[in-house]
């Protein structure tokens, strides 16, 4: 059985994860990136996989975490600039 994942941000990392997903026991259920043609434009509970891998921009990460958590899904990813968000008082999840 494959693990359903959602990719948030479809740049280099998102594309690499998508290309390797099946060989590692995962299925990409959705790709969310408002700046990429053909991708979902926003996070909605009904399109999320069991795990959401977030490679989006630092300014959107905290809101993404809130939406993913509210949907009862797991969140992971690599976030450059998250420290700056925390120092501005934005890291309240």
C-alpha positions in Angstrom: 0.0 0.0 0.0 1.4 3.4 -1.0 1.5 6.4 1.4 -0.4 9.4 -0.1 1.6 12.6 0.0 1.0 16.2 -0.9 3.7 18.4 -2.2 3.5 22.1 -1.4 5.8 24.1 -3.6 6.8 22.6 -6.9 10.3 23.8 -7.5 13.4 21.7 -7.6 12.8 19.8 -4.4 9.1 19.2 -5.1 9.9 17.9 -8.6 12.6 15.6 -7.3 10.4 14.2 -4.6 7.6 13.6 -7.1 9.9 11.8 -9.5 11.1 9.4 -6.7 7.8 8.9 -4.8 6.6 5.6 -6.1 10.0 3.9 -5.8 9.9 4.8 -2.1 6.4 3.6 -1.4 4.5 6.9 -1.9 1.9 8.3 -4.2 1.6 12.0 -4.9 -2.0 12.8 -4.2 -1.7 16.5 -4.9 0.7 19.2 -5.8 0.0 22.7 -4.5 1.7 25.7 -5.9 -0.2 28.8 -6.9 2.6 29.9 -9.2 2.8 26.8 -11.3 0.3 26.1 -14.1 -1.6 22.8 -13.6 -1.0 22.7 -9.8 -3.6 23.2 -7.1 -3.6 26.8 -6.1 -4.4 26.5 -2.4 -4.4 24.0 0.5 -7.8 22.4 1.0 -8.4 19.5 3.3 -10.0 17.3 0.7 -7.0 17.2 -1.6 -4.3 16.6 1.1 -2.4 13.3 1.4 -1.6 11.7 4.7 1.7 13.6 4.8 2.3 17.0 3.4 5.9 17.9 2.3 6.3 21.7 2.2 8.9 23.3 0.1 7.1 26.6 -0.2 8.3 30.2 0.5 9.2 31.2 4.1 6.4 33.8 4.2 3.8 31.1 3.6 5.1 28.3 5.8 3.4 29.1 9.1 0.0 29.5 7.5 0.5 26.3 5.6 1.3 24.5 8.9 -1.9 25.8 10.4 -4.0 24.7 7.5 -2.4 21.2 7.4 -2.7 20.8 11.2 -6.3 21.8 11.1 -7.0 19.1 8.5 -5.4 16.5 10.8 -2.5 15.8 8.5 1.2 15.5 9.1 3.6 18.2 7.9 7.3 18.1 7.0 9.6 19.9 4.7 12.7 22.1 4.3 12.2 25.8 5.1 14.9 28.4 4.5 14.0 31.5 6.4 11.7 30.0 9.0 14.0 31.4 11.7 13.2 34.9 10.5 9.5 34.2 10.8 10.0 33.0 14.4 12.0 36.1 15.3 9.1 38.3 14.1 6.7 36.4 16.4 5.2 34.4 13.7 6.0 30.9 15.0 2.9 30.1 16.9 1.6 26.8 15.7 
